[in-house]
Amino acid sequence: RRSILLVAALAAVLLLLGYFLGWYFFDNGWAGLIIALVIWAVMNLVAYFQGGAMILSLSGAKKIGPNDHPRLWNVVEEMKIASGLEKMPEVYIIDDQAMNAFATGRSPKHAAVTVTSGLLQKMNRDELQGVVAHEISHIQNRDVLLMTLCSVLLGTIVILAWYGSRVMLYSSGGRRSGSGGGGNGAAVVMIIALLLAILAPIFAQLIYFAISRKREYLADASGALYTRYPEGLASALEKIADSTVGLKSANQAFAPMYIANPFRKEGHSAADLTSTHPPIRERIRILRSMAGGASFDDYNKAFQKVSNSQRSVI
């Protein structure tokens, strides 16, 4: 429910921006709304059908079979069964010494799990199982599709805001200033449109980061449920947190897809508003505070204990 509310807020930012840009450039807010929705629809179609392939290609991931890396394949197969996924995800490896992983795919029937070679080398079986369970949960919970939708919404907002603000600042003001009228009403519309063009991408990115953090908590909880061993994921996250090796193939646009933020800075809190992930140390403490349990209720209680809060995280 919280994720739905955040997505609705992100969509509202897009519609509001499109409406006022439409008023400014066309004297018609509905025209702006239609243009914003058309741009979003086109980008969404491309992302829906080609997004996963694009991410895998840009990351340099290579597809493997059951005989190429039996341990990884068997762990993915085990977690596929534990999660109840209807189809075995494709398995990919990135030749990179950094420790990280991500999942892609628009649906459980079209999904893939990708891990780095560094993660495979440095994780024991329990830790690898925890990482894979986390990624499988992203697939089962439809997080990949959700974050694709949100990233396209964010991208559409950024495109509209960038072009709209440039035209307003570096031209004669488009249709409104050249129409010879409007007076105070035109000035008010211009100010609102310009402020939205400047502030909308900032608000949209904050909402996007909030959605991403929510889904990471849920994936940790689901991963613990699938393995029935929260310590496996906690230990894996600890190794990832302690690593000083950067992920060479990381792309800022796809940072929320990884199990840990590939651009995090050690010594800086990852819980602030500008982070795609919850603080990794907090995630570890929550998993280790589950007191041998593995249910969502156990995870919520552990979260409340670690955060000294009564609110539920999932």
N, C-alpha and C positions, 0 to 999 in steps of 0.2 A: 504493500500500500504506500509506503514511504517513497519507494522508487517511482511509482506511478505519479504521485504528487510532484516529485522533482522533474519528471519528464514533462508533465503538464506545464510546469513553470517555465521550462526551457522552450516549449512550443509557444507559450504566451509571449516570451521575449521576441521570438521570430515574428509572430503575427503583429505585435505592437510596432516593431521596427518597420515591417513592410507597410503597415497602414499609414504611418506618418511620412514615410518616404514617398508613398503614393500621393498623399495630399500635397507634399512640397513640389514634386516634379510634374504631377498630372492633374492637380486639383481634384483628385479622386482617391480616397483611401482604399476603396475596394480594388482599384487597378493595382495598387501596390501590393495588396494581399495576394492577388492572383499571381503576380509576377514572383513573389516570394515562394508561394506554394509550388509553382511550376519548376523553379530552380531546385527547390528541395526534392521534388518528386524525381526529377532527372538524376540528380546526384544519388538519391536513395536507390534507384533502380541499378545504377552502376555498382554501388557498394554492395547491394544485396546479392547480385549475381557474380561479381568479380572481386569483391573485397577480400575474401579469404585467400584467393590465388595471388592477389597483389601483395598481401602481407607476407606470405610464404616466399614469394619471389624476392621481395626487397630484403628480407632477412637472410637470404642465402640458404634456406632450409632444403634438405635433401630427403626425399621419401625413402623409407626402409621397409623391408619385409620381415617375416618372423625369423628368418635365418641370418639376417644381417646383425641383429643385436637381440638375441633370445631373451635376456633378462628384462630389458625395457619392454619388449613386445608382450612378455608374459604378465608383467605388472599392469600394463594398459588393459590387457584382456581381463585380468582379475578385477580391476576397478570398473571396467565396463559392466561386468556381471553384478558386482556389488551395488552399483548405482541404478541398475535396471535399464541402461541404455539399450535401445532396440537394435543398434548396429555398431559394430566395431569401428572406432574412429581410425582414420589414417594416422600413421606415425611418422614424424619427421625429426631429423637431427640437424642442428646448426653447429658447424665446426668453429667453435669459439670457446676459449678457456674460461670465460665468465660463467657463473652459475645462475641460470634463469630458465624459464619455461613459459609457454603460453598456449592457449587453445584458439582455434578459429573454426568458422563454419556457420552458415546461416540457420542450420537446424541440426538436431541430433542425427539425422540421416546423412547430412553433408558436413562432417566435422573432422577435425584433425587435432592431434596433440603434438606439440613441438618442444623439445628440450635441447639444451646445449651440450656439447661434448664435455665441457668442463663440469657440468652438473653430474653427468653419468660417471665421470672418473672419481668424483669426490664424495658422492652419496652412497651410503650403504642401502640395502634393500628396503628397510623400513622407511628411511628418509625419502628414497625415490618413490616409494608407494604413497607417501604423504603428499609429495609434489604432484604426482599424477592424479591422485584423488581430488586435489584442489582444482586441477585443470578440467578433469572430467565433470566436476560439479558445475563449472562455468557452462559447459555444454548442456548438461541436464537442466540447469536453471534458466536456460535461454539468455544467459548474460552476454554471449557473443553477439546475438542479434540485437539485444537491448543497447549495448554500447556502440554497435554500428549505427543504429538509428540515432542515438544521441550525438555521435561524432559528426554525422551528416547534418543534423540540426545545427550544431555548433559551427560547422564549416559554412553552411548557408548564411548564418548570421554574420560571420566574419566577412564573407564576400560582399554581402549587401552593405554592411557598415563601411567597409573599406572604400568601395566604389562610390557610395552615396556621400560620404564625408569628403572625399577628394573632389567630387564634382561641385559640392556646395562651397568648399573653401577656395578652389582654384578656378572657378568659372564665374560667370556673371549671375549665377543663381538659378539657372534653368528657366523653366516655363514661368515660375512665379515672378521673378524679378523682371522678366522681359514682357510680362503681360500688361504692365502699366497700371497696376492697381493693387488692391489688397490691403494697403495701409497697415494698421497695427495687427490685423488678423494674419496677414502674410508673414509679418515679422515674428509673431508668436509661433506659427507653424514652423518656420525656419529654425528658430531656437530649439524647439522641442525635437525636431528631426535631427538636428546636429548633435544635441545632447545624447539622443538615443543611439546615433551612429557611433559616438565615442564610448558610451557606457555599456551598450548592449553586449558587445563581445566580452567585456569584463564580467558582467553578471552571468552571461551564458557559460563562461569557462568555470566560474565558481560552482554553478549548479552541476555542470558536467563532472567536476572533480568530486562533488558530494555524492553523486550517483555511483561513480566508480568505487569510492570508499565503502559505500553500503554493500555493494556486490562482493567486495573482497572479504568483508566480514562473513557474509553468507557462504562464500566458497570455502572459507576456513572451517566453518561449522559443518558444512556438508561433507567436506573432506574427512573430518574427524569421524563423522557418522559412517562413512563408507569403509574406513579402515578399522574402526573401533579402537584406534590407537593414536590419540592426539599428539603424543610425544614424538611420533615419527615426523609429522609436519613441523612441530615446534623445533626439533633438532635441525631439520633441513633449513628452516628460516634462519636459525641461528648461524649456520654455516654461510648462508647467503649474505647475512648482515655483516659478518666478519670479513668477508672477501673484499679485497682491494682491486680486483681485476674488473675493468670496465667492459661493457658489452659493445663491441665494435659495430655490430650491425643494427644497434638500437636506433629507432626513429621516434622523434618526439610525438608524432601523430598517433603512434601505436603504443605508447608507454603504458596506458591503462590495461593493455592486454597481458602484460607480463605478471608473474607471480609476485615480483618485487620491483619497485620502481627502478629502472635501469639508470635513471639520472639523479637518484637520491644523493644527498651530500651527508657524509658521516659527520655527526656533531650538530646537525640541524634537525629540528623536529619535523617529522613527516606528517604530523597531524594538523598542520596549519591549513588554511583555506586553499592554498595553492598546490596541494599535493594530490596526486591521483590515487595514492594508497594510504591506508592507516599506517601509523608508525610501526615498523616491523618489530621493535622490541615489545610494544604493547601487544601485538598479535601473539608473540611467543608467550608472554605472561598469561594471556587469556587461555591459551591452549593448555598450559601447564597448571592452570588453576581449575581445570575441569574435574579434578578429584576422582579420576578413574572412570568418569562417565563419558558418554559420547553422543548424547542426544542434543537437539536444539535447545532444550530447556537447560541442560547442563552448561551449554555454551553461553546462554544468556546470563545465567547466574555467575559464571566466571567473569563475564564482561562487567557486570554490575560490581563485582568485588574488586576488580582491577581498576575500574574507572571511578569508584566511589559514587556511583549513580544508580538511581532506581529505574532508569529507562531501559527498555529492551533494544538491542541492536538489530535483531532480526525478527 
